[in-house]
């Protein structure tokens, strides 16, 4: 039985894509929070 069969490759890719999308979502959330902070800061001035 080889380690590089279709099932294992699919499992690995799913895990990888899940991790990548998690990072991407966190990045987007961070940018949105930063925009809100900047908006509030500009309103105070």
N, CA, C and O atoms as a Tinker XYZ file with bonds, in Angstrom:
   180  protein
     1  N      0.847000   -1.192000    0.000000    73     2
     2  CA     0.000000    0.000000    0.000000    64     1     3
     3  C      0.884000    1.244000    0.000000    63     2     4     5
     4  O      1.759000    1.395000    0.853000    81     3
     5  N      0.652000    2.115000   -0.946000    73     3     6
     6  CA     1.487000    3.312000   -1.033000    64     5     7
     7  C      0.878000    4.463000   -0.252000    63     6     8     9
     8  O     -0.329000    4.507000   -0.016000    81     7
     9  N      1.722000    5.377000    0.138000    73     7    10
    10  CA     1.242000    6.536000    0.892000    64     9    11
    11  C      0.657000    7.597000   -0.044000    63    10    12    13
    12  O     -0.138000    8.432000    0.385000    81    11
    13  N      1.041000    7.566000   -1.292000    73    11    14
    14  CA     0.584000    8.574000   -2.244000    64    13    15
    15  C     -0.624000    8.111000   -3.042000    63    14    16    17
    16  O     -0.664000    8.266000   -4.262000    81    15
    17  N     -1.600000    7.548000   -2.362000    73    15    18
    18  CA    -2.810000    7.174000   -3.087000    64    17    19
    19  C     -3.781000    8.357000   -3.093000    63    18    20    21
    20  O     -3.583000    9.335000   -2.373000    81    19
    21  N     -4.813000    8.259000   -3.899000    73    19    22
    22  CA    -5.743000    9.367000   -4.104000    64    21    23
    23  C     -6.382000    9.854000   -2.809000    63    22    24    25
    24  O     -6.528000   11.058000   -2.597000    81    23
    25  N     -6.756000    8.928000   -1.953000    73    23    26
    26  CA    -7.434000    9.281000   -0.701000    64    25    27
    27  C     -6.529000   10.146000    0.181000    63    26    28    29
    28  O     -6.964000   11.157000    0.731000    81    27
    29  N     -5.275000    9.735000    0.307000    73    27    30
    30  CA    -4.340000   10.490000    1.152000    64    29    31
    31  C     -4.003000   11.849000    0.564000    63    30    32    33
    32  O     -3.864000   12.829000    1.295000    81    31
    33  N     -3.871000   11.910000   -0.749000    73    31    34
    34  CA    -3.589000   13.181000   -1.413000    64    33    35
    35  C     -4.756000   14.138000   -1.202000    63    34    36    37
    36  O     -4.545000   15.311000   -0.894000    81    35
    37  N     -5.981000   13.650000   -1.364000    73    35    38
    38  CA    -7.176000   14.486000   -1.182000    64    37    39
    39  C     -7.263000   14.980000    0.259000    63    38    40    41
    40  O     -7.561000   16.149000    0.503000    81    39
    41  N     -7.001000   14.090000    1.205000    73    39    42
    42  CA    -7.062000   14.448000    2.625000    64    41    43
    43  C     -6.056000   15.559000    2.934000    63    42    44    45
    44  O     -6.367000   16.519000    3.639000    81    43
    45  N     -4.852000   15.408000    2.395000    73    43    46
    46  CA    -3.800000   16.407000    2.617000    64    45    47
    47  C     -4.182000   17.751000    2.003000    63    46    48    49
    48  O     -4.023000   18.789000    2.645000    81    47
    49  N     -4.684000   17.742000    0.768000    73    47    50
    50  CA    -5.059000   18.974000    0.088000    64    49    51
    51  C     -6.201000   19.679000    0.801000    63    50    52    53
    52  O     -6.200000   20.905000    0.918000    81    51
    53  N     -7.175000   18.914000    1.280000    73    51    54
    54  CA    -8.293000   19.510000    2.021000    64    53    55
    55  C     -7.793000   20.198000    3.286000    63    54    56    57
    56  O     -8.216000   21.307000    3.613000    81    55
    57  N     -6.903000   19.536000    3.978000    73    55    58
    58  CA    -6.338000   20.093000    5.209000    64    57    59
    59  C     -5.557000   21.378000    4.901000    63    58    60    61
    60  O     -5.670000   22.373000    5.617000    81    59
    61  N     -4.777000   21.338000    3.839000    73    59    62
    62  CA    -3.969000   22.484000    3.431000    64    61    63
    63  C     -4.853000   23.661000    3.045000    63    62    64    65
    64  O     -4.613000   24.788000    3.478000    81    63
    65  N     -5.882000   23.403000    2.224000    73    63    66
    66  CA    -6.757000   24.480000    1.776000    64    65    67
    67  C     -7.551000   25.067000    2.937000    63    66    68    69
    68  O     -7.820000   26.268000    2.958000    81    67
    69  N     -7.923000   24.242000    3.888000    73    67    70
    70  CA    -8.646000   24.725000    5.064000    64    69    71
    71  C     -7.758000   25.679000    5.863000    63    70    72    73
    72  O     -8.214000   26.731000    6.312000    81    71
    73  N     -6.513000   25.313000    6.034000    73    71    74
    74  CA    -5.570000   26.160000    6.771000    64    73    75
    75  C     -5.333000   27.473000    6.035000    63    74    76    77
    76  O     -5.275000   28.534000    6.656000    81    75
    77  N     -5.196000   27.400000    4.702000    73    75    78
    78  CA    -4.960000   28.604000    3.909000    64    77    79
    79  C     -6.156000   29.538000    3.960000    63    78    80    81
    80  O     -5.980000   30.753000    4.059000    81    79
    81  N     -7.366000   29.001000    3.893000    73    79    82
    82  CA    -8.554000   29.849000    3.930000    64    81    83
    83  C     -8.726000   30.473000    5.309000    63    82    84    85
    84  O     -9.220000   31.595000    5.426000    81    83
    85  N     -8.325000   29.758000    6.345000    73    83    86
    86  CA    -8.392000   30.291000    7.706000    64    85    87
    87  C     -7.468000   31.510000    7.840000    63    86    88    89
    88  O     -7.845000   32.517000    8.438000    81    87
    89  N     -6.282000   31.411000    7.290000    73    87    90
    90  CA    -5.317000   32.511000    7.322000    64    89    91
    91  C     -5.854000   33.705000    6.535000    63    90    92    93
    92  O     -5.761000   34.850000    6.977000    81    91
    93  N     -6.419000   33.415000    5.360000    73    91    94
    94  CA    -6.951000   34.474000    4.506000    64    93    95
    95  C     -8.108000   35.201000    5.195000    63    94    96    97
    96  O     -8.190000   36.428000    5.139000    81    95
    97  N     -9.003000   34.447000    5.845000    73    95    98
    98  CA   -10.131000   35.048000    6.563000    64    97    99
    99  C     -9.640000   35.939000    7.704000    63    98   100   101
   100  O    -10.184000   37.021000    7.926000    81    99
   101  N     -8.625000   35.491000    8.418000    73    99   102
   102  CA    -8.072000   36.270000    9.529000    64   101   103
   103  C     -7.472000   37.574000    9.013000    63   102   104   105
   104  O     -7.606000   38.618000    9.650000    81   103
   105  N     -6.812000   37.512000    7.859000    73   103   106
   106  CA    -6.216000   38.699000    7.249000    64   105   107
   107  C     -7.288000   39.715000    6.870000    63   106   108   109
   108  O     -7.139000   40.909000    7.129000    81   107
   109  N     -8.358000   39.243000    6.261000    73   107   110
   110  CA    -9.458000   40.118000    5.851000    64   109   111
   111  C    -10.091000   40.768000    7.082000    63   110   112   113
   112  O    -10.373000   41.966000    7.074000    81   111
   113  N    -10.312000   39.998000    8.122000    73   111   114
   114  CA   -10.900000   40.515000    9.356000    64   113   115
   115  C    -10.009000   41.597000    9.968000    63   114   116   117
   116  O    -10.500000   42.627000   10.431000    81   115
   117  N     -8.716000   41.360000    9.965000    73   115   118
   118  CA    -7.762000   42.325000   10.504000    64   117   119
   119  C     -7.821000   43.641000    9.729000    63   118   120   121
   120  O     -7.807000   44.718000   10.326000    81   119
   121  N     -7.888000   43.553000    8.403000    73   119   122
   122  CA    -7.965000   44.759000    7.574000    64   121   123
   123  C     -9.244000   45.534000    7.834000    63   122   124   125
   124  O     -9.224000   46.764000    7.878000    81   123
   125  N    -10.365000   44.825000    8.009000    73   123   126
   126  CA   -11.639000   45.491000    8.281000    64   125   127
   127  C    -11.597000   46.215000    9.626000    63   126   128   129
   128  O    -12.090000   47.337000    9.740000    81   127
   129  N    -11.016000   45.586000   10.639000    73   127   130
   130  CA   -10.896000   46.219000   11.952000    64   129   131
   131  C    -10.027000   47.469000   11.867000    63   130   132   133
   132  O    -10.336000   48.491000   12.481000    81   131
   133  N     -8.951000   47.384000   11.110000    73   131   134
   134  CA    -8.057000   48.525000   10.940000    64   133   135
   135  C     -8.780000   49.688000   10.271000    63   134   136   137
   136  O     -8.600000   50.841000   10.663000    81   135
   137  N     -9.605000   49.389000    9.254000    73   135   138
   138  CA   -10.385000   50.430000    8.590000    64   137   139
   139  C    -11.315000   51.130000    9.564000    63   138   140   141
   140  O    -11.441000   52.354000    9.538000    81   139
   141  N    -11.975000   50.348000   10.434000    73   139   142
   142  CA   -12.884000   50.920000   11.432000    64   141   143
   143  C    -12.131000   51.829000   12.401000    63   142   144   145
   144  O    -12.605000   52.913000   12.739000    81   143
   145  N    -10.966000   51.386000   12.840000    73   143   146
   146  CA   -10.159000   52.174000   13.782000    64   145   147
   147  C     -9.731000   53.487000   13.124000    63   146   148   149
   148  O     -9.794000   54.546000   13.748000    81   147
   149  N     -9.300000   53.418000   11.880000    73   147   150
   150  CA    -8.869000   54.614000   11.151000    64   149   151
   151  C    -10.039000   55.575000   10.980000    63   150   152   153
   152  O     -9.885000   56.786000   11.136000    81   151
   153  N    -11.213000   55.027000   10.656000    73   151   154
   154  CA   -12.404000   55.853000   10.480000    64   153   155
   155  C    -12.751000   56.592000   11.788000    63   154   156   157
   156  O    -13.035000   57.789000   11.766000    81   155
   157  N    -12.728000   55.890000   12.899000    73   155   158
   158  CA   -13.014000   56.500000   14.189000    64   157   159
   159  C    -11.982000   57.558000   14.554000    63   158   160   161
   160  O    -12.330000   58.610000   15.090000    81   159
   161  N    -10.725000   57.286000   14.268000    73   159   162
   162  CA    -9.649000   58.219000   14.560000    64   161   163
   163  C     -9.822000   59.506000   13.745000    63   162   164   165
   164  O     -9.634000   60.605000   14.267000    81   163
   165  N    -10.177000   59.364000   12.473000    73   163   166
   166  CA   -10.366000   60.533000   11.605000    64   165   167
   167  C    -11.581000   61.357000   12.010000    63   166   168   169
   168  O    -11.590000   62.575000   11.836000    81   167
   169  N    -12.602000   60.703000   12.548000    73   167   170
   170  CA   -13.796000   61.432000   12.993000    64   169   171
   171  C    -13.489000   62.290000   14.212000    63   170   172   173
   172  O    -14.082000   63.355000   14.384000    81   171
   173  N    -12.571000   61.840000   15.059000    73   171   174
   174  CA   -12.234000   62.581000   16.275000    64   173   175
   175  C    -11.471000   63.857000   15.950000    63   174   176   177
   176  O    -11.555000   64.832000   16.696000    81   175
   177  N    -10.735000   63.866000   14.859000    73   175   178
   178  CA    -9.927000   65.034000   14.525000    64   177   179
   179  C    -10.698000   66.106000   13.817000    63   178   180
   180  O    -10.137000   67.148000   13.477000    81   179
